[in-house]
Amino acid sequence: MFLRKVEGVRAVRLPDGTRMTRADLPPADTRRWVASRKIAVVRGVLYGLLPLEEAMSTYGLSEEEFNAWVSAAAEHGAEGLKATALKRYRQPKGE
């Protein structure tokens, strides 16, 4: 088995006890962002699997877009990252 050399951490342990590796991240050429791929990138950055700058350059994300994913995931979980949930979860407070 061949392991490609990468800078940094190869795997992290998530709070639920599962293990996340770089193989669990979406491919770099991802164009269709479903909730499961978004949450994988968010978890990868938040738990130290890859730095934010690397995630932004690899996936072509802006800092604003990534922060929106983080806040939606923190507030509503993976359900909040679904595109069909825009009206339900992403309304301004008080409406």
Residue pairs with C-beta under 8 A, 6 or more apart in sequence:
3 10
6 22
8 49
8 50
8 51
9 48
9 49
10 21
10 22
11 19
11 20
11 21
11 22
11 49
12 19
12 20
12 44
12 47
12 48
12 49
13 19
13 20
14 20
14 43
14 47
20 40
20 43
20 44
20 47
20 49
21 49
22 44
22 49
22 50
24 40
24 44
25 40
25 41
25 44
25 49
25 50
26 37
26 40
26 41
26 59
28 58
28 59
30 37
30 59
34 82
35 78
35 79
35 81
35 82
36 78
38 69
38 73
38 81
39 73
39 78
39 81
41 55
41 59
41 61
41 66
41 69
42 66
42 69
42 70
42 73
43 49
44 50
44 55
45 51
45 52
45 55
45 66
46 70
50 58
52 63
52 66
55 61
55 66
56 62
56 63
56 66
69 81
72 80
72 81
72 89
72 90
73 80
73 81
75 89
76 85
76 89
79 85
79 89
80 89
80 90
